[in-house]
Amino acid sequence: MRTGAPLLKLENLHVAYGKAGVVHGISLEVRIGEFAVLLGRNGAGKSTTLHAISGLIPKQSGQGRIRRARPERRNAARHRARGR
């Protein structure tokens, strides 16, 4: 049974490096107690998806929300500001 708001929700996420589209329309929800796995060959966009979710790279279009389970963690903007 799926209850409550999702911890992670992506809706039609698109990411590109310049004109080269890398991630094309990923949608998913992950709720408390669930596991999600990104599978794919080299260059399929797994790391790019995670970077876009965390805000390390900009998304071209789509929506993404993360419900913070651990608010003490630093956000992506702090990491970028420190050059990480």
HUKA-V483650 format. One line per field, one symbol per residue. phi: phi as a letter, one per 40 degrees, with the letter a starting at -180 (. if undefined). psi: psi as a letter, one per 20 degrees, with the letter a starting at -180 (. if undefined). A space follows every 50 residues. Layout:
# HUKA-V483650
phi->???
psi->???
This chain:
# HUKA-V483650
phi->.bbgcccbbbbfcbbbbgcccbbbgcbabbbdgbbbbbbicdgchccccc ccccgcbcccahbabbcccbccccccccccccgc
psi->poqrqqhpppolppqqociopgpnlpprpprpiqqqpoqrrpjijghggh hggijhqqqgrrqpppoohniiqqrhhhghhjk.
